Amino acid sequence: MKLVTYAISTPLGRAERLGAVQGDAVVDLQLAYRGWLLENDAVDMVGIDRMAAALVPTDMTAFLEGGSVSMKAARQALEWAARAPGDTLQDGARVVWPTPQVQLLAPVPRPRTVRDCMAFEQHVTNGYKAIGRTVPEEWYQIPAYYKVAPTSISGPDGVVLCPSQSSWLDFELEYAAVIGRRGSSIKAADAMSHIAGFVIYNDFSARDLQKVEMAVGLGPAKGKDFNTGTVIGPALVTLDEIGDPYCLTMSARLNGTELARGKTGDAHWRWDTIIEFISRDETLLPGDIIGSGTLGGGCLLEQGLPPLKAGDVVELEVEKIGILKTTVSVG
């Protein structure tokens, strides 16, 4: 499934809903599951509303907390939507929306935690060289990561605001795992069963701010943590639809010109090792996001190119997930 969080306008104001992409449309999963329950005479009307809200909530994190039970309900909802006539239920609630009529948001708009790794050796080598340093031998010992402010999350087809104190904004081509099952001290052999799916991840970076912070030995902080600076989307694609997560082509375009291309399998650190390390003596929760780190050559810094400027359009594409488009603005 390609799970999304989307916004629509209603008589009571803006509403955020949980959906799934089906062809060129978005299906409201809670309402579609309500339709499936009605068709199967599962319970009375009050019970149907309660069951639909409980098993297929409108918030992505709450949905992921439902685990395999909620995933099964979502698939039943999509099956019902595929064969149901029209786009409405008996009470007039709209179930199926043409994609252009909704606003896609970050698939997980309010994650509890966001972590970002450095899994690609070429990026680490190029990045350290660009700032006059060599890769520390410790990088080969642990899948190092840092924590990102969850409030910096934004979604597809939006605008990234350059931080007020920065004049050196860069994009970074990544993808990210979204945790779907709670776990602590997870063994590598069990790690993949804790992943609900993957999203594209654009880790925008204020390089001038980051350079100062990293010289101190802490961070990154303000070089990464700024409103709109961590862009994910366009959908959370479930693991069963992804297949082998190490066979996906990744690419980045700036104003239509391709600047980077590679494979997810180019990573030095794999998800099983990453999750085992991060969860050691620590609990991962449904909806937590873990970025892969940047593909080799997947940012301007590595290529010696000038910073992003207002009006630039960055498109990141990952096979089977989609295209994540962002326009640059000045805050």
Secondary structure, DSSP 8 states (H G I E B T S, - for coil): -EEEEEEEEETTEEEEEEEEEETTEEEEHHHHHHHHHHHTT-S-HHHHHHHHHHHS-SSHHHHHHTHHHHHHHHHHHHHHHHHSSSSB-TTS-B-EEEGGGSEE--SSSS-S-EEEE---HHHHHHHHHHTT----GGGGTS--EEEE-GGGEE-TTEEEEE-TT-S-EE--EEEEEEE-S-EES--GGGGGGGEEEEEEEEE-EEHHHHHHHHHHTS--STTT-STT-EEEEEEEEEHHHH--TTS-EEEEEETTEEEEEEEGGG-SS-HHHHHHHHTTTSEE-TT-EEE----TT-SHHHHT-----TT-EEEEEETTTEEEEEEEEE-
